[in-house]
Amino acid sequence: MAESSIALRFFASLRERLGTGEEQLPANNIACVGDVLEQLRQRGSEWTQLLHGDRVLMAVNQAMAREDTPVQPGDEVAFFPPVTGG
């Protein structure tokens, strides 16, 4: 993993719908998960729809995260759909 980038991971239906399971995102101008989301949402309507609010859960380095969670170069940010169950 490049130290000047952030590793992104997409799981389950997000991986299928976005057509990617992982990628590297340059860490320039990224301070928190919200910054990552903003860059991804700029890719178009599918990304905006799938990475919106309660439709996605996030983790930084395998710990649950929110949009204000700090992100540094070398971190891993994962996105996955909410799981429902009984």
Summary of the structure (lengths in Angstrom):
residues: 86
radius of gyration: 12.1
end to end distance: 38.0
largest distance: 41.7
contacts: 226
relative contact order: 0.28
helix: 29%
strand: 29%
